[in-house]
Amino acid sequence: MPLDPLLVPLLEVHSSLPPAPEGKSAAERRRERDEARRSADGSPYARYIEAAPDVDEVYEDSVPPDGVAVRVYRHGLVSAGTLVYYHGGGWWSGHPDDSDTRCRTIAAGTGLTVVSVDYRLAPEHRFPAGVEDCYRALEWAAESFGPGWLGVTGESAGGNLAAVMALLARERGGPSLDLQIMEIPAFDLTLSSPSIATYAEGYVLTAKELRWCVENYLGGHDPADPLVSPLFADDLTGLPPAVILTAECDPLADDGSRYAARLRESGVPVTHVEFEGQVHGSQMLTGLLPVARAWRETLLDSIRASLKS
């Protein structure tokens, strides 16, 4: 299916932005992104995103012993359970501010306590530093807000981390998960999915940017390590039910379909929805795209269904 014509404004904004400068470090690029986020203008995509719903309580906390920062969202008198959220940003950038709307939407729409994790970033803190932060935050959330329903979720790099958390929880005998939700996720950091070549240029996320992200994250570590690339895990049995939401015109699209197939083969219940004509990041554009609003409802409905099961 061709690219959704409603995405033209997004692509125009994206093409107007300065290209990723050759030779500029991840730290420099992150600093520029953080400054832009805090500026009066904010994100260039902000006008395409619906306002976040109100929630009853939002507060910052710290996970001992290393002080991993988290942001907690709570709505309603009684929590329906806990969902741990991992932001995107290619493992080298991103902040809970970037996913604030998503977390508020989930908390308000499901009654869950949402814990957004500010994990350490590459290349200053390469794999497995961020993974260990994410896992400790998952343990802390289970200890702090359990017992009860518990899930993990994230977008893009955060979707990768959510899948890794499900593997680690099984391997380490950690918290029992009821659901794993991965949006526009990366599951194969060898970058061998066919969609990476198909949508290498002109669809927001590029193959070149993906390679740069992986190099910064891994610094020479084996990209086929299952805790980097869950698609290469020998055994996927016993993992929690999965929801995988992908965009058709995304270099990472085939990562989602390949992982969904492997999970099914392993007996794990999977819901995989690919949104036609969409790009990496379409899911956030709820003020522009009817499909982004449908995507959001698919996410919320998947959580509600799990809570009822």
C-alpha positions, 0 to 999 in steps of 0.5 A: 500500500502507498504511503498515507497521503495525510503524512505529507505534513509530517514528511515536510516537517521532517525534511525541513529539519537539519540532517543528522550531522556527520561526525557529531557525537551522540552526546552533542545530538542528545543535548541539542534534542533536549534543548529543543524539547525544553524550548518554547517551540518544543517538538516540531511535531507537537501540533500534530499530537492531541492534548494529553488527558488529565490524570490524578497523580504524576510524581518522580521517584528513584529506584535503589540502589543505583538511583534509576529515575522513574516517573509514576502516573496514577489515575483513579482510587484503585489501580488496575495493575502496573505497566512499566514503560520504556521510552524510545530514542535509539538507545542513545536519546529520549526521556520520560518527557517524550512519552508523557502523553502516551503514559498519561493516555494509558493511565487514564484509559486503563486505570493502570499505574504507569512507571516510565523509566529514565534508563542510562543512555549510550554511548556513555552507558552502552549495553547492558547498562540500560537493560539492567536499569530497565530490569531493576525498575521492573523489579521495583515496580513489582515490589512497590505496586504489586501484587497484581497485574503487571506488564511492560511496554515501549516504543521503538528502542523501548519496544526492544527493551520491553521484549528483553525484559520479558526474556530476563524476567523468565530467565532470572525468575523475576516478576511474573508478567501478564502482557508485553506490548511492543510498538514499532519495535526493533528485534534484530540489531543485525539489521537483516530484516528485508524492510530495512532495505525496502524503506531505507530512505524517505520514510522518516527513520533511515537505515543509515540512522539505524546503523548509527544507533546500533553502533552507539548502543553496542560498541562492538558487542555481538548484535545477535545476543538475544538480550540485544536482539530478542529474535535470536533467542533460542527459546521463546516458550513461557513468555507472556502474551504479546501485542506487537504494533508496527507501521508498514512503511518502517524499516523495522516493520519486518522485525515485528512480523518476524518476532510475532511469527516466532512467538506463535511458533513457541506457543505464545499468544500474539496480537500483531497489527500492522498499520498500512501506509504508516511510518516510524512514529505515526502512532504519536500523531493523533491530532493528524491521523485517524489511524493514529487514534485507531492505533491508540485504541488498539493499544488500550483495548489490548490492555483492557482485554488482558486485564479482564482475562 
